[in-house]
């Protein structure tokens, strides 16, 4: 069993000494100081320091201070599995982007999506496109019906907003003036968001438009969820110009 665990950790890129230190921390749930890890593993203390730093960077161990000393604890395997599955999901979504950047084909690309899973893929595409963008000003321009997205995608905060905040990607968002939008606006300063509002009674709007780098995403929240991503620099620049015209006209 232990040998199987070691093989799996090795496949995840851990060196033999890192595996030894991680398993030692995992077996001691109360946490261990550097000196204790060195004593149990019979690895010199300076090397243990370096190994724990690497494991901390990779997310395999965490620590908290007890006085001036660091007490290290291993992340549970379930937590590591969740992170790996999340990373794998991101990588799968990244494949179309890698294919798109690997060739010289500059034609307009149009992709269609249906259902909740399809809309999730659109938002993953937005995150990954922004993440690998070389533009120093990473910004999403969005016009949205607001509450519809949370009605249809209750996990949107966790799956998209929190990840966007983590990557420090700014969003300028034109939204209906309602309770949900105003609550979001209260947190705008800490969530890399700028908002302006329109009258939802006067201007009915039940779709979402997202403009990001050279792409435009159009999402319909009708009876059947559906969306389309258009990749064309001329179109995205024009849509961004229209967005800015609307943004500047609002209070």
C-alpha positions as CSV (number, residue, x, y, z in Angstrom):
1,X,0.0,0.0,0.0
2,X,2.7,2.4,1.0
3,X,4.7,1.6,-2.1
4,X,1.7,2.3,-4.3
5,X,1.3,5.7,-2.6
6,X,4.9,6.5,-3.2
7,X,4.6,5.5,-6.9
8,X,1.5,7.8,-7.3
9,X,3.3,10.7,-5.6
10,X,6.3,10.2,-7.8
11,X,4.0,10.3,-10.9
12,X,2.8,13.7,-9.6
13,X,6.3,15.0,-9.7
14,X,7.5,14.6,-6.2
15,X,11.1,13.5,-5.5
16,X,11.9,10.6,-3.2
17,X,12.9,13.0,-0.3
18,X,9.7,15.0,-0.8
19,X,7.6,11.9,-0.7
20,X,9.3,10.8,2.5
21,X,8.7,14.2,4.2
22,X,5.1,14.4,3.0
23,X,4.2,10.9,4.3
24,X,5.9,11.7,7.6
25,X,3.7,14.8,8.0
26,X,0.6,12.9,6.9
27,X,1.2,10.3,9.6
28,X,1.5,13.0,12.3
29,X,-1.8,14.9,12.2
30,X,-0.8,17.0,15.1
31,X,1.8,18.7,13.0
32,X,5.6,18.7,13.1
33,X,8.4,21.2,13.5
34,X,11.3,21.1,11.1
35,X,13.5,19.5,13.8
36,X,11.0,16.8,14.4
37,X,10.7,16.0,10.6
38,X,14.5,15.9,10.4
39,X,14.7,13.5,13.3
40,X,12.0,11.1,11.9
41,X,13.2,11.1,8.3
42,X,16.9,11.2,9.2
43,X,17.4,14.0,6.6
44,X,19.5,16.9,7.7
45,X,17.7,19.9,8.9
46,X,18.7,22.4,6.2
47,X,17.5,19.9,3.5
48,X,14.2,19.4,5.4
49,X,13.7,23.2,5.4
50,X,14.1,23.3,1.6
51,X,11.9,20.3,1.0
52,X,9.1,21.7,3.2
53,X,9.3,25.0,1.3
54,X,8.9,23.2,-2.0
55,X,6.0,21.0,-0.7
56,X,4.3,24.2,0.6
57,X,4.7,25.9,-2.8
58,X,3.3,22.8,-4.5
59,X,0.3,22.7,-2.0
60,X,1.2,19.4,-0.3
61,X,1.8,20.9,3.1
62,X,0.7,24.0,5.1
63,X,2.0,25.5,8.2
64,X,1.1,27.9,11.0
65,X,3.2,29.7,13.5
66,X,3.6,28.6,17.1
67,X,5.6,31.4,18.6
68,X,8.4,32.0,16.1
69,X,8.4,28.4,14.8
70,X,6.6,26.9,11.9
71,X,4.4,23.8,12.6
72,X,3.9,21.9,9.4
73,X,0.9,19.7,8.5
74,X,0.2,17.6,5.4
75,X,-2.8,18.4,3.2
76,X,-5.2,15.5,3.2
77,X,-5.3,13.4,0.0
78,X,-8.9,14.4,-0.6
79,X,-7.9,18.0,-0.8
80,X,-5.1,17.2,-3.2
81,X,-7.5,15.2,-5.3
82,X,-9.9,18.1,-5.5
83,X,-7.2,20.4,-6.6
84,X,-5.9,18.0,-9.2
85,X,-9.4,17.4,-10.6
86,X,-9.9,21.2,-10.8
87,X,-6.6,21.6,-12.6
88,X,-7.4,18.7,-15.0
89,X,-10.7,20.4,-15.8
90,X,-8.9,23.7,-16.6
91,X,-6.4,21.9,-18.7
92,X,-9.1,20.1,-20.7
93,X,-10.7,23.5,-21.4
94,X,-7.3,24.9,-22.3
95,X,-6.8,22.4,-25.2
96,X,-8.9,24.3,-27.7
97,X,-6.9,27.5,-26.9
98,X,-3.6,25.7,-27.3
99,X,-4.7,24.3,-30.7
100,X,-5.9,27.8,-31.7
101,X,-2.5,29.4,-30.8
102,X,-0.4,26.6,-32.4
103,X,-1.3,27.4,-36.0
104,X,-1.4,30.4,-38.3
105,X,-5.1,30.2,-39.1
106,X,-6.5,33.7,-38.5
107,X,-10.1,33.0,-39.8
108,X,-13.1,33.8,-37.6
109,X,-13.8,31.0,-35.3
110,X,-17.4,30.3,-34.0
111,X,-18.2,27.8,-31.3
112,X,-21.7,26.8,-30.1
113,X,-22.6,25.6,-26.6
114,X,-25.7,24.2,-25.1
115,X,-27.0,23.5,-21.5
116,X,-25.5,24.2,-18.2
117,X,-22.3,22.3,-19.0
118,X,-21.9,24.3,-22.2
119,X,-22.2,27.6,-20.4
120,X,-19.7,26.4,-17.8
121,X,-17.3,25.8,-20.6
122,X,-17.8,29.4,-21.9
123,X,-16.9,30.8,-18.5
124,X,-13.9,28.5,-18.3
125,X,-12.8,29.7,-21.7
126,X,-13.1,33.3,-20.5
127,X,-10.9,32.6,-17.4
128,X,-8.2,30.6,-19.3
129,X,-8.1,33.1,-22.2
130,X,-7.6,36.0,-19.8
131,X,-5.1,33.9,-17.8
132,X,-2.8,33.3,-20.8
133,X,-3.3,36.7,-22.3
134,X,-0.1,38.8,-22.7
135,X,-2.1,42.0,-22.5
136,X,-0.9,44.0,-19.5
137,X,-4.5,45.3,-19.0
138,X,-6.5,42.1,-18.3
139,X,-10.1,43.2,-18.4
140,X,-13.5,41.6,-19.2
141,X,-16.3,43.9,-20.4
142,X,-19.7,42.4,-19.6
143,X,-23.4,43.4,-20.0
144,X,-25.6,41.0,-18.1
145,X,-29.1,40.4,-16.9
146,X,-27.6,39.9,-13.5
147,X,-29.7,37.5,-11.5
148,X,-30.3,35.0,-14.3
149,X,-26.7,33.8,-14.2
150,X,-27.0,32.9,-10.5
151,X,-30.5,31.3,-11.0
152,X,-29.1,29.0,-13.8
153,X,-25.6,28.6,-12.4
154,X,-25.7,28.6,-8.6
155,X,-22.0,27.6,-8.4
156,X,-21.0,30.6,-10.5
157,X,-19.4,32.4,-7.4
158,X,-17.1,29.4,-6.7
159,X,-16.5,28.3,-10.3
160,X,-15.9,31.7,-12.0
161,X,-15.9,34.8,-9.7
162,X,-13.5,33.4,-7.0
163,X,-11.1,32.2,-9.7
164,X,-11.3,35.6,-11.5
165,X,-10.5,37.3,-8.2
166,X,-7.6,35.0,-7.5
167,X,-6.1,35.8,-11.0
168,X,-6.8,39.6,-10.3
169,X,-8.7,39.9,-13.6
170,X,-10.7,43.1,-13.6
171,X,-14.3,43.1,-14.9
172,X,-16.3,46.1,-15.9
173,X,-19.9,45.1,-15.6
174,X,-23.1,46.8,-16.8
175,X,-26.0,45.3,-14.9
176,X,-29.7,45.9,-14.1
177,X,-30.3,48.1,-11.1
178,X,-31.6,45.5,-8.7
179,X,-30.9,44.1,-5.2
180,X,-28.5,41.4,-6.4
181,X,-26.4,43.8,-8.5
182,X,-26.3,46.4,-5.6
183,X,-25.1,43.7,-3.2
184,X,-22.3,42.7,-5.6
185,X,-21.4,46.3,-6.0
186,X,-20.7,46.7,-2.3
187,X,-17.9,44.1,-2.7
188,X,-16.5,45.6,-5.9
189,X,-13.4,47.1,-4.3
190,X,-12.1,43.8,-3.1
191,X,-13.4,41.7,-6.1
192,X,-11.7,43.6,-9.0
193,X,-15.1,44.8,-10.3
194,X,-16.4,48.1,-11.6
195,X,-20.2,48.4,-12.1
196,X,-22.7,50.7,-13.7
197,X,-26.5,50.1,-13.8
198,X,-29.4,50.4,-16.2
199,X,-33.2,50.5,-15.5
200,X,-34.4,46.8,-16.0
201,X,-38.0,47.9,-16.3
202,X,-37.3,50.3,-19.1
203,X,-34.6,48.1,-20.8
204,X,-35.4,44.4,-20.7
205,X,-32.3,42.3,-21.0
206,X,-32.1,38.5,-20.4
207,X,-28.8,37.6,-22.0
208,X,-25.1,38.1,-21.2
209,X,-22.4,39.6,-23.4
210,X,-18.8,39.2,-22.5
211,X,-16.0,40.8,-24.4
212,X,-12.5,39.5,-23.6
213,X,-9.3,39.8,-25.6
214,X,-10.2,39.0,-29.2
215,X,-13.4,37.1,-28.3
216,X,-17.1,37.8,-27.7
217,X,-19.3,35.4,-25.7
218,X,-23.1,35.6,-26.1
219,X,-25.2,33.7,-23.6
220,X,-28.9,33.2,-23.6
221,X,-30.8,32.5,-20.4
222,X,-34.0,31.4,-22.0
223,X,-35.9,28.1,-21.5
224,X,-32.9,26.4,-22.9
225,X,-29.4,27.6,-22.0
226,X,-27.3,28.2,-25.0
227,X,-24.3,30.3,-26.0
228,X,-21.8,31.1,-28.7
229,X,-18.1,32.3,-28.6
230,X,-16.9,34.3,-31.6
231,X,-13.2,34.8,-32.1
232,X,-12.4,37.7,-34.3
233,X,-10.3,40.8,-33.4
234,X,-12.2,43.2,-35.6
235,X,-15.6,42.2,-34.1
236,X,-14.3,42.2,-30.5
237,X,-12.7,45.6,-30.9
238,X,-16.0,47.0,-32.3
239,X,-18.1,45.4,-29.5
240,X,-15.6,46.8,-27.0
241,X,-16.1,50.3,-28.6
242,X,-19.9,49.9,-28.3
243,X,-19.5,48.8,-24.7
244,X,-17.3,51.8,-23.9
245,X,-19.9,54.1,-25.5
246,X,-22.6,52.7,-23.3
247,X,-20.4,52.7,-20.2
248,X,-19.5,56.4,-20.7
249,X,-23.2,57.3,-21.1
250,X,-24.2,55.8,-17.8
251,X,-23.8,57.4,-14.4
